[in-house]
Amino acid sequence: MDTTDRIVVVAAGFGVWQAGRHLASARWTDVVHVRALARSAGSADPSGLALRLRDGTEIRVHETLPGFVPFLTAAETTLLGMRRRADWLAAEGAPDGAQRETVLFERYPPKG
């Protein structure tokens, strides 16, 4: 990982930088779906989150990125109804072949 890789959280949203370049930004109000990505048994890949935005864009953030913990805390606080990490972390230890993604948050369009 490059030392310039990071997640930056602001009141209205967040930004992701990779190799010193801005990769993506979003407002919390644009996040419509969040799922946890658990590492496969025996894999060296980090776990993390995949966030889908209103426009269909997906942003993936991994637990090894600097700023991940403040980002997760902000997401759990700002995205009302998002499952807390303690609720879904145990899924990472699931047996091989088990479900590896857990939906943490879904924003439904207003009815009308």
C-alpha positions in Angstrom: 0.0 0.0 0.0 1.3 3.5 -0.9 1.8 5.8 2.0 -0.6 8.3 0.4 -3.5 5.9 0.3 -6.2 7.0 2.7 -9.8 7.7 3.5 -10.8 11.2 4.6 -14.1 11.8 6.4 -15.9 15.2 6.5 -19.3 16.0 7.9 -21.0 15.7 4.5 -19.2 12.6 3.2 -15.8 11.1 2.5 -13.0 10.9 -0.1 -10.7 8.1 -1.0 -7.1 8.6 -2.2 -4.8 6.0 -3.8 -1.2 6.5 -4.8 -1.6 10.2 -4.0 -4.4 10.7 -6.4 -8.0 11.4 -5.6 -10.0 8.2 -6.5 -13.5 9.0 -5.4 -15.7 11.1 -3.1 -19.3 10.9 -2.1 -21.8 12.6 0.2 -23.4 10.4 2.8 -26.8 11.2 1.3 -25.7 9.6 -2.0 -24.9 6.2 -0.4 -27.7 3.8 -1.2 -26.2 0.4 -0.3 -23.3 -0.8 1.8 -22.1 -4.4 2.0 -19.2 -5.9 4.0 -16.6 -7.8 2.1 -15.1 -10.6 4.2 -11.9 -12.2 3.4 -12.0 -15.8 2.2 -10.5 -18.4 4.4 -6.8 -18.5 3.9 -6.8 -15.4 1.8 -4.4 -12.5 2.4 -6.9 -10.0 0.9 -8.2 -7.5 3.4 -11.9 -7.3 4.3 -13.6 -4.0 3.8 -16.8 -2.3 2.5 -18.4 -1.8 -0.9 -20.6 1.3 -1.1 -23.0 1.8 -4.0 -24.0 5.4 -4.8 -27.3 6.7 -6.3 -25.6 6.9 -9.8 -24.6 3.3 -9.7 -20.9 3.9 -8.9 -19.3 1.5 -6.4 -16.5 2.5 -4.1 -14.6 -0.1 -2.2 -12.6 0.7 0.9 -10.5 -1.9 2.7 -9.7 -2.2 6.4 -6.0 -1.6 5.8 -6.5 1.9 4.5 -5.5 4.7 6.9 -8.7 6.4 8.0 -10.8 3.2 7.8 -11.8 3.1 11.5 -13.0 6.8 11.5 -14.7 6.2 8.2 -16.6 3.1 9.6 -17.5 5.0 12.7 -18.9 7.9 10.7 -20.8 5.6 8.3 -22.4 3.7 11.3 -23.4 7.0 12.8 -24.6 8.8 9.7 -26.3 6.0 7.7 -29.3 5.4 9.9 -30.0 1.7 10.2 -26.5 0.6 9.2 -25.5 -2.6 11.0 -22.6 -2.2 13.4 -19.3 -3.9 12.8 -19.7 -6.1 15.9 -22.9 -7.6 14.3 -21.2 -8.7 11.1 -17.6 -9.2 11.9 -18.1 -12.8 12.9 -19.1 -13.7 9.3 -15.4 -13.4 8.4 -14.8 -16.6 10.3 -17.4 -18.5 8.3 -16.4 -21.9 6.8 -15.0 -21.8 3.3 -17.7 -21.7 0.7 -20.1 -19.8 3.0 -21.6 -16.4 2.2 -18.8 -13.8 2.2 -20.8 -10.6 1.7 -23.2 -9.1 4.2 -25.6 -6.2 3.5 -25.1 -3.6 6.1 -27.3 -0.8 4.8 -29.9 -0.1 2.1 -31.6 3.2 1.4 -34.9 2.7 -0.2 -36.3 5.3 -2.6 -39.1 7.3 -1.1 -42.6 5.9 -1.8 -44.8 8.1 -3.9 
